[in-house]
Every structure is written in C-alpha cells, then in structure tokens.
Amino acid sequence: MTHRAAIIFRDGLTQFIQVEQNEKLLDAAFRHGIQLPLDCREGVCATCRGRCESGTIEMEYVDDEALSASELEQGYMLACQTRLTSPGSFYFDIDSSICNLSQQNYRGRVSALNLLSDTVATLEIRLDEGSPELHYLPGQYARIQIPGSEESRAYSYASASAQSAVVRFLIRLLPSGLMSDYLRQRCQVGDSISFTAPFGAFYLREVKRPLLFVAGGTGLSAFLSMLESLAEQGDGGQPIALYYGVNRESEISELERLDALSQRLGDFSYQVVVVEPGAEWQGKKGWVTNALESHLLQQPFDAYLCGPPPMIEATCNWLSAQPVAEHQVYFERFVSS
C-alpha cells in the first residue's frame, strides 16, 4: 500500500510524492529527488523538522530536545522518523530552492471561456495528452503564461484536484491588464496555453472544527476548490459558513455552483454581501464584515480569508475585536495584476 503526500515549502511550491508502506517520509522524499535537510537521521537533531497538516502518521523516536510535547500536539514531526498511515500533507519552513526543486510545467488548450460580466470570467483548460499528472491542494494556485507574451499571472484553482484533465479558474478582468485583454480580445477555445504549478501556502488543512470562509471578489475561486474537494471527500460533518463580498452586483458569480454545493454538503451556508448595491438588492449590504455575527462563532473554529488586502485586514481586525471563540486564521491576499 502507498500513500500520497504533499510536501509544501515556505515559498509556496508544493511537490506530491508516493510514500511506500513502512517507508519513512525522508526516504520517500529523497527517492523523488526532494533533498530535505538532514543531519543525524536518528530523531535527535531536528534538522528535518516539519509539520503534519493533514493525515495520520507514526514516529519511531523523537528526542525530547528535538520536539517538545507542545510541538508534538501541534503536529510537528521529524521526516526521518515519520511513516504515513494515510494520505497527508506536510509543511517545511524552508524555501524549495534549498531542496533543489523547481516548478512543474503543464500544457493544455482552452476548453471553455465565459465572460460572466465586465469584471469576471471563468477559464477552463484541458491538459494535453501525455502531460504530467496534476495534483494540488484546494486553495492553491497556478501561474498561467499569457499567450503572446513572456508574462504570467497567478490564479487560484476554482475546481477540486481530481483525476479530471480539466482545470477551472475564476479570473477578475481589469480595465487594462495583459491577461484581461487576452481573455476579452483574443482568447479562443482551442488556444494553446501553459502554466506552472502548484503554488501557495494558502490551502485547506484537515477539517477538525467549524469553518469560516470569507471571500472578496474572485477570491471566491479558492473556496470553490475547497468546497468541491470537501463535497467529493466528505466534509467531516463540520459546519461551513461562507461570506462572499463584492463591490457591485455585476461582480457576483458562481451562485449556481454554490447552490449545488449546498445540496452536496451537509451543513454549508453562504451569504453574498454587496458594498454598493442597486435599489433592487435584497441581500446584505456594505463591507463583508458587516455580515459577520460573533454569536455564531462561540466554539473553536478555523477561518480562511481570501481577497483584497483591505478585506483581509478588516476581517482580522473584526475577529480580534469581537467576543469569538479561539480560532486559527489562514489568509491569501488577492492582488490584481
């Protein structure tokens, strides 16, 4: 039996490897060309220290000086002593360049393009036959090469990492931008397009308590990937609340997918919040923090935030100021380019 492991580095580059039964994580990483730092291999020096963020593991020996009891409770591990008993993901606080890694390149063709409004588009890419198998963690992103230029742009996946050869992205269209102009003016189904992946330290960890998702604009993309992954794998029975903020009603997208996910997930709800709504708007108004309710956050929870920097800052400030339960915050600042 083998287990798939995601190795995530501080700079966001992620590598997926197969770990054999009874094989130590460090040995599996070396076998796949990932040169994790090491020294003693005896569970003493902590040079190969990382953190298990999902999955179950067994460790042979860990010296008291290498990891404290508190660190072990937080999921820290030593790769040289760790065996997997399920698929898992592991974070190492080092840059991937230290381990002689580079990103994986993928090629495909545009299989669908939908200009949902003046400011939002969805792009689907079907990978070419013979492309490397694509894996990523829900919430991570790819860097898409803009056809006809040397530039690339980062976009979060808007679909689950399944066996499908088609990947989907939700993209904000700017008044003037290289990718925006390409999508509006030149993009055609069948166009050859390439990207590098996977990247990102913003991804869904193992779900053990209720989830608060806060999305700003096309920051919704990362949450679509997370929600679809949870729907495919089973959500674990934890409540999930999504707050989706946009500036204007024309920027609202993917509500049909959210409604479908509401049917597939056991306890998922969402609210759309519009900063500058029209007279006919009947939903929540103002900044997304206006819709958050502290009385619903009275048991420990995990918060995931993805959107423009002002929204991230405002939500973090709100969580700090309100009488809410203990929580962990993960965020991705969404910068337009």
Secondary structure, DSSP 8 states (H G I E B T S, - for coil): -EEEEEEEETTS-EEEEEEETT-BHHHHHHHTT-----S-SSSSS-TTEEEEEES-EEES---TTTS-HHHHHTTEEEGGGEEESS-EEEEESS-GGGGT---EEEEEEEEEEEE-SSSEEEEEEEE-TT-------TT-EEEEE-TTSS-EEEEEB-S--SS-SEEEEEEE--SS-HHHHIIIII--TT-EEEEEEEE-S-------S-EEEEEEGGGHHHHHHHHHHHHHH--TT--EEEEEEESSGGG---HHHHHHHHHHSTTEEEEEEESS--TT--SEES-GGGT--GGG--S-EEEEEEE-HHHHHHHHHHHHHS----EEEEEEE----
